[in-house]
């Protein structure tokens, strides 16, 4: 069994890695952990709407590719360490772009048998507005996806 585990540094993705390790132990095979590097724009401000360009300049931060790569490498390093604690030697890979298509495509092209991904358990309303990487992977991937909380 060739398993891919998508990690983002959350407790849910750690749980997905631990579960994948248990499954791979039972079935034999390998694990590759991936993190999608996707620089984003995010809001550092309060709850009031942005009303002007100067307000936007003060509140919006664009994460550079280098910062995203460093953060992603830290996430991958932590996942590799967690796997080692569970007795697994895993491969790791940075992917670039929107997590859903790049993870699904990578899994298909590289011949993975399954994907494990954590789910944050956001509220239903937040899930509807923001979408869910886990939900979208289930819909897009061509291999089975196991969602772990």
C-alpha positions in Angstrom: 0.0 0.0 0.0 1.3 3.4 -1.0 -0.3 6.0 1.2 -0.2 9.8 0.9 -0.9 11.9 4.0 -1.6 15.6 3.5 -0.4 17.6 6.5 -0.9 21.3 7.5 0.5 21.3 11.0 -3.0 21.0 12.6 -3.9 18.4 15.3 -6.3 16.9 12.7 -3.4 16.3 10.2 -1.3 14.7 13.0 -4.2 12.4 13.8 -4.4 11.5 10.0 -0.7 10.7 10.0 -1.0 8.5 13.1 -4.0 6.7 11.7 -2.3 6.2 8.3 0.7 4.8 10.2 -1.6 2.3 11.9 -3.2 1.2 8.6 0.2 0.9 6.9 1.5 -1.2 9.8 -1.4 -3.6 9.3 -1.2 -3.7 5.5 2.5 -3.0 4.8 3.7 -0.3 2.5 4.9 3.2 2.6 3.9 6.7 3.6 4.7 10.0 1.9 3.7 13.2 3.7 2.9 16.3 1.6 2.3 19.9 2.3 1.0 22.3 -0.4 2.9 25.6 -0.4 0.3 28.2 -1.3 1.2 31.8 -0.5 -1.9 33.6 0.7 -3.3 36.9 1.5 -4.7 37.1 5.0 -6.3 39.7 7.3 -4.5 40.7 10.4 -7.1 43.2 11.4 -10.3 43.4 13.4 -13.9 42.5 12.5 -14.8 45.8 10.7 -14.9 45.7 6.9 -11.9 47.2 5.1 -13.0 50.7 4.1 -10.0 52.2 2.2 -6.8 51.3 0.5 -4.8 52.6 3.5 -6.9 50.4 5.8 -6.1 47.5 3.5 -2.4 48.3 3.5 -2.4 48.1 7.3 -4.5 45.0 7.6 -3.7 42.7 4.7 -0.5 40.7 4.6 0.7 38.8 1.5 2.8 35.8 2.5 5.8 35.4 0.3 6.7 32.1 -1.4 9.9 32.0 0.8 7.8 32.4 4.0 5.3 29.8 2.8 8.1 27.4 2.0 9.8 27.8 5.4 6.5 27.3 7.2 5.8 24.3 4.9 9.2 22.8 5.6 8.6 23.1 9.4 5.2 21.3 9.0 6.9 18.5 7.0 9.8 18.2 9.5 7.3 17.9 12.3 5.3 15.2 10.4 8.5 13.3 9.7 9.5 13.5 13.4 6.0 12.3 14.5 6.2 9.4 12.0 9.6 8.5 13.3 8.3 8.4 16.9 5.7 5.9 15.7 8.5 3.8 14.1 8.0 4.9 10.4 10.5 6.2 8.0 8.4 8.4 5.7 9.2 10.4 2.5 8.1 14.1 2.4 7.4 16.4 -0.5 6.5 20.1 -1.0 3.8 20.7 -3.5 3.0 24.1 -5.0 -0.4 25.6 -5.5 -3.9 25.2 -4.3 -3.9 22.2 -2.0 -6.9 20.3 -3.5 -5.9 20.0 -7.1 -2.2 19.6 -6.5 -2.6 16.9 -3.8 -5.2 15.0 -5.9 -3.1 15.3 -9.1 0.1 14.3 -7.3 -1.6 11.2 -5.8 -2.9 10.1 -9.2 0.4 10.8 -11.1 2.6 9.2 -8.5 0.4 6.1 -8.2 -0.7 6.3 -4.5 -3.4 3.9 -3.4 -5.0 6.2 -0.9 -5.0 9.6 0.7 -5.3 10.4 4.4 -6.3 14.0 5.4 -7.3 15.7 8.6 -10.5 17.6 9.0 -10.7 20.7 11.2 -14.3 20.3 12.2 -15.3 23.9 11.4 -18.8 25.0 12.0 -21.3 24.2 9.3 -21.6 27.8 8.3 -17.8 28.3 8.1 -17.5 25.1 6.2 -20.1 26.3 3.6 -18.3 29.7 3.2 -14.7 28.6 3.3 -15.1 25.1 1.9 -13.0 22.2 3.2 -9.8 20.8 1.8 -10.8 17.4 3.1 -14.3 17.6 1.5 -12.9 18.8 -1.8 -10.3 16.1 -1.9 -13.0 13.5 -1.4 -14.8 15.0 -4.4 -11.7 15.4 -6.7 -9.3 12.5 -5.9 -9.3 9.4 -8.1 -8.2 7.2 -5.2 -9.9 6.6 -1.8 -9.6 9.4 0.7 -9.8 8.8 4.5 -10.8 11.9 6.5 -9.6 11.9 10.1 -10.6 14.3 12.9 
